[in-house]
Amino acid sequence: MKAAGQDDNGMDLSFTVGTVKVVNKKDKSDFTKAMRDGHAEAADGKHTDMRKALGDIFATYLEDLQSARSPFKKRVKDLTLIVLTDGIWAGVRNKDDVRQTIIHFVKKLEGVVGKLRHRPMSIEFIQFGRDDDATNMLWSFDNELKHEGIP
């Protein structure tokens, strides 16, 4: 809730496992209720596929941007995606696939909005837990994607 008030039409919350979502809400109770929903909790045999989770968000954002090109559509707001994660993502065998998903999205984004002079979309990974491999992977997202042309 530290980000409350940052978005005029409310914030969204989604989980990588399950179907629980909060869309355009400002009331703390909506988020608390969602986080306590049993369908939002990790369960045995359910693993995070971060490629799919990010890919779905990226696809929706790109669709919104492309449809906003109509003269009657309003401007699509910039998006800040904050991912709270342990970074283990057991549903992804090759973690480099997540990196490639991000790179592919940014290239498509540039195709829609042109060279990124400002950041219409930002991603921040916040790690909880202590897994050295996950920490190294998330560090590489922060520090090495610039070598792939990602601002």
N, C-alpha and C positions, 0 to 999 in steps of 0.2 A: 504494500500500500504506500510505500515511499514515493511511488510514481503517480499517486492519485492527483488529479487536477492537471496533469500534463496533456491530456487529450480532451478537447472540448466535448466530443460526443461519447466519451467513456472509453474504457480499455477492454481488451480482449484477453482471454486466457484459454489455452488449450493444452491438452496432454498428449504425449506421444503414444500412449496406450489407452484404449477406450474411446468413448464418444462424448465425454463430458466437455462442454465448451461454455464460455461466458463471452457474450458479444456486446460491445458498446454499453458497458455498465460502469457506474460511478460509485455504487454503494458497496462498502466493504463486505457486507453480509453476503452478497452474491458470490464473491470470490471465496470467502470462508466456506460457504456451503459447497461450492464446487470442489474445493480442496479436500473436504471431508467425505465426498461422495465415493462410495466403495468402487464404482466403475472407473475412477480416476487413479486408483492405486495399482501399483505393479503386482502382478500375480505370477505364481509359478507357471512356467511355460510361455509367458508373454514377455517378449523382448522388444526393446526400442529399435526401430529402423529409422534412424535419423535422416537417411536419404529421403524416405517417403514423407516424413513429417515436414522437413524443410521444403522438399519438392512441392508439396501441396500448398504451402504458404506462398512460395515463390510463384507458382502457377496462377494462383488467385490474384496476387498483386500485379503480375504482368497482364492478366486479362482485364483488370480494372484500369490499368494505365492505357491499354490499347483501346478499350471502349470509351475512355475519357477523351479520345481524340475527336469524338463527335462534337459538333458545335453546341449541342444542348446539354452536354454532360458537365457536371462541376469538376473542378480540379481534384485529383487524387492526392491525398495528404501523404507526406513523407511517413515512412514506417520505421520504427525502432523495434527490433525483435530481440528480446532478452530471453536467452535460453538458460534455464536453471537445470544443471545436469551433473551426473556423476562422470559422464564422458565415456562410459564403458560401452554402451550401445551394442549389446550382444546380438541384436537383430541384423547387424551389418558385419559380414565376414571380412571385407576389405575396407578398412576405415578410410583409405584414400578415395573411395567412392563418394564419401561425404564432401571431401575437398573438391572433387570434380563437380559435384552437384552445385556447390557454391560458385565455382569458376564459370560453369555453364550458365547459371542464372545471371551473373554479372555481365557476361557477354551479351546475353539476350536483352538485359536491361539497357545496355548501351545502344543496342539496336533500336530500341523503342524511344529512348529519351536523348540519345546522342552521347557524346563524350561526357563522362561524369564530372562536371565542374563542382557540383555540390552532391551530397549524398542523399538521394531520395529514399534510400533504405540502408539501415545500419543493423549489424548483427553483433550481439555481445554474448559470449558464452561465459557463464558464471559456474564454476565447478564447486560441487560439494563432495565430500568424501575424499579418500586418499588412495588414488590409483596412479602409480607413476606413468604407466603407458598412456592413460587418459590425459594426465597433466601435460605430458610431452606433445601429444596430438593437439590439444587445445592451444598450447604455446605456439605450435607451428602455424595454426590458423591465424593467430594474432600477429605473428612476426614474419612468416614466410610467404603468405599469399600475395604480398606486394610484388614478389618476384614473378608472379603469374599475371601481373597487371591489375591486381585487385587493390583499390585504394583503401 
